[in-house]
Amino acid sequence: MKFKILTILLFAFCFLLPYHSVLAIGVGIKPSVLDLELKVGQLERTKILVYNISREAGVFRVFPDELNEWIQIEPNNFRLEAGETKEIHIDILAKEDGMKATNISVLASPLDRRSFSASSGIKIPLKLSVTGEKSIFLASVLESISLDWVWISGILIVVLLVFFTVKYFKRKKI
């Protein structure tokens, strides 16, 4: 009887020996909670620090669970080596007053897809306290203005100022 049990245990041990252990890639976040106070139409910039606490490289994704039209995250997809950190900028444009809440999700996946390993993630609670007038127009105007249009408008204004200044001084000489 002992011989049969010992044979079964030995067979099971030899059968399971070639399999590798399964590890999940690790992710860490600072701060653990975001609690912001804004005014309608105000653009608020905050940042979080994402770090890879595992022994292998990984691909990380950062995204809001809700309020996608309010929240922009840069970079939202990146690679971190073991022990590396990355600063992530989160821009929030409040469009209406009230209390809003969502999560910022950070998902970590292993870089090497050939071996089986589990992905992991963290959710950062984001609480927004928005006050002020309901100025959806101002919020939509601020959202639609891109940095390219600001540069083009600035260059156009400078060119027009130079043109009219030259014309004024030419007229004054005559």
C-alpha positions as CSV (number, residue, x, y, z in Angstrom):
1,M,0.0,0.0,0.0
2,K,2.8,2.4,0.9
3,F,4.6,1.5,-2.3
4,K,1.5,2.4,-4.4
5,I,1.1,5.8,-2.6
6,L,4.8,6.5,-3.0
7,T,4.7,5.6,-6.7
8,I,1.7,7.9,-7.3
9,L,3.3,10.8,-5.5
10,L,6.5,10.3,-7.4
11,F,4.7,10.1,-10.7
12,A,2.7,13.3,-9.9
13,F,5.8,15.1,-8.9
14,C,7.7,14.1,-12.1
15,F,4.6,15.0,-14.2
16,L,4.2,18.5,-12.7
17,L,8.0,19.3,-12.5
18,P,8.4,20.8,-16.0
19,Y,5.6,23.4,-15.6
20,H,6.7,26.9,-14.7
21,S,5.0,29.0,-12.2
22,V,2.6,31.7,-13.3
23,L,3.4,35.3,-12.3
24,A,1.5,38.5,-12.8
25,I,3.2,41.7,-13.8
26,G,3.2,44.2,-10.9
27,V,2.1,47.8,-11.1
28,G,2.3,50.6,-8.5
29,I,0.6,54.0,-8.4
30,K,1.1,57.3,-6.5
31,P,-1.2,58.9,-5.4
32,S,-3.8,56.3,-4.6
33,V,-6.8,58.8,-4.7
34,L,-7.4,61.9,-6.8
35,D,-9.8,64.4,-5.2
36,L,-10.1,67.7,-7.2
37,E,-12.1,70.9,-7.0
38,L,-12.7,72.7,-10.3
39,K,-14.9,75.4,-11.8
40,V,-17.0,74.9,-15.0
41,G,-14.8,75.5,-18.0
42,Q,-11.5,75.3,-16.0
43,L,-8.8,73.0,-17.3
44,E,-7.1,71.2,-14.4
45,R,-3.8,69.3,-14.9
46,T,-2.7,66.7,-12.4
47,K,-0.3,63.9,-12.5
48,I,0.2,60.3,-11.3
49,L,3.3,58.2,-11.0
50,V,3.1,54.7,-12.5
51,Y,5.9,52.2,-11.6
52,N,6.7,48.6,-12.6
53,I,7.3,46.6,-9.4
54,S,7.9,43.3,-11.2
55,R,11.1,41.7,-12.5
56,E,10.1,41.9,-16.2
57,A,9.2,44.6,-18.7
58,G,5.6,45.4,-19.3
59,V,3.1,47.4,-21.4
60,F,0.9,49.7,-19.5
61,R,-2.4,51.4,-20.4
62,V,-4.0,54.2,-18.5
63,F,-7.6,55.3,-19.2
64,P,-10.7,56.7,-17.5
65,D,-13.6,54.4,-16.8
66,E,-16.1,57.2,-17.4
67,L,-16.1,60.9,-18.3
68,N,-14.0,60.2,-21.4
69,E,-15.1,63.6,-22.9
70,W,-13.8,65.4,-19.8
71,I,-10.5,63.5,-19.3
72,Q,-7.4,63.4,-21.5
73,I,-4.4,61.2,-20.4
74,E,-0.8,61.5,-21.8
75,P,0.8,59.1,-22.4
76,N,-1.9,56.6,-22.2
77,N,0.0,53.6,-23.5
78,F,3.7,53.0,-22.7
79,R,6.4,50.4,-21.9
80,L,8.2,50.2,-18.6
81,E,11.2,48.0,-17.8
82,A,11.5,46.3,-14.4
83,G,11.7,48.9,-11.6
84,E,11.1,51.9,-14.0
85,T,8.7,54.7,-13.3
86,K,6.7,57.0,-15.6
87,E,4.9,60.3,-14.9
88,I,1.4,60.5,-16.4
89,H,-0.4,63.8,-17.0
90,I,-4.1,63.9,-16.7
91,D,-6.0,66.9,-18.0
92,I,-9.6,67.4,-16.9
93,L,-12.0,70.0,-18.4
94,A,-15.1,70.3,-16.3
95,K,-18.2,70.8,-18.5
96,E,-21.0,71.0,-15.8
97,D,-21.2,71.6,-12.1
98,G,-21.9,69.0,-9.5
99,M,-20.1,66.0,-7.9
100,K,-18.7,63.6,-10.4
101,A,-16.8,60.3,-9.7
102,T,-15.0,57.8,-11.8
103,N,-11.9,55.7,-11.8
104,I,-8.6,56.0,-13.6
105,S,-7.6,52.4,-14.6
106,V,-4.0,51.3,-15.0
107,L,-3.5,47.9,-16.7
108,A,-0.2,46.2,-16.9
109,S,0.5,43.3,-19.4
110,P,3.7,41.4,-19.8
111,L,5.8,42.3,-22.7
112,D,6.6,38.7,-23.5
113,R,3.4,37.1,-24.8
114,R,5.0,33.7,-25.5
115,S,4.9,32.7,-21.8
116,F,1.7,32.6,-19.9
117,S,1.5,35.2,-17.3
118,A,-1.5,37.2,-15.9
119,S,-2.1,40.9,-16.4
120,S,-2.8,43.1,-13.4
121,G,-4.3,46.5,-12.8
122,I,-5.2,49.2,-10.3
123,K,-8.1,51.6,-10.2
124,I,-7.5,55.1,-8.8
125,P,-10.7,56.7,-7.5
126,L,-11.2,60.2,-9.1
127,K,-13.6,62.6,-7.3
128,L,-14.5,65.9,-8.9
129,S,-16.3,68.7,-7.2
130,V,-17.3,71.2,-9.9
131,T,-18.7,74.6,-9.0
132,G,-19.6,77.7,-11.0
133,E,-22.0,78.8,-13.7
134,K,-23.2,76.4,-16.2
135,S,-21.2,77.6,-19.2
136,I,-21.2,74.7,-21.6
137,F,-20.5,77.2,-24.4
138,L,-17.2,78.3,-22.7
139,A,-16.2,74.7,-22.0
140,S,-16.9,73.7,-25.6
141,V,-15.0,76.7,-27.0
142,L,-12.0,75.9,-24.8
143,E,-12.1,72.3,-25.8
144,S,-12.3,73.0,-29.6
145,I,-9.3,75.5,-29.6
146,S,-6.2,73.6,-30.5
147,L,-2.6,74.8,-30.1
148,D,-2.2,74.9,-33.9
149,W,-4.9,77.5,-34.2
150,V,-3.3,79.6,-31.5
151,W,0.0,79.6,-33.3
152,I,-1.6,80.4,-36.7
153,S,-3.6,83.2,-35.2
154,G,-0.6,84.7,-33.5
155,I,1.5,84.6,-36.7
156,L,-1.3,86.2,-38.6
157,I,-1.6,89.0,-36.1
158,V,2.1,89.6,-36.1
159,V,2.2,89.7,-40.0
160,L,-0.8,92.2,-40.0
161,L,0.9,94.4,-37.4
162,V,4.2,94.5,-39.4
163,F,2.3,95.2,-42.6
164,F,0.3,98.2,-41.2
165,T,3.3,99.6,-39.3
166,V,5.4,99.6,-42.5
167,K,2.5,101.2,-44.4
168,Y,2.0,103.8,-41.7
169,F,5.7,104.8,-41.7
170,K,5.8,105.0,-45.5
171,R,2.8,107.3,-45.5
172,K,4.4,109.5,-42.8
173,K,7.6,109.9,-44.9
174,I,5.7,111.2,-47.9
